[in-house]
Amino acid sequence: MFHSVVLLYLSHQKRERVTQMITAAGERTSMEGPLACLSVEPGESEADVHSTLARRRRKRIAKAGYHSRNASLSCVLEKPAR
C-alpha cells in the first residue's frame, strides 16, 4: 500500500513501474476478490478521492480538504451484482 501522492515525487520511469505493478495485480483478481485502488489527488479547491476497481473505470468517490479536513462522500459504493 502506498499513498498516491507519492507519485509526484517519483521519476517518470518509477511512476510507470508502479502503475504497471498495480495494473498487473488488478488483472490477477476476480469479482469475488477485487482490487480497489484509491487515490487522493489535487483537485480545484479540495483533493479528489478516486476509486478504481480492477478491470473497471475510475470514478471520483469523494472530495476532501487537504490534511484531513472537510471530507465529503460523493457516491455510495455497492457490491457488484453477480
Secondary structure, DSSP 8 states (H G I E B T S, - for coil): ---GGGGGGS-HHHHHHHHHHHHHHHHT-BTTB--EEEEEEE-SSSEEEEEEETTS-EEEEEEEETTTEEEEE-S-------
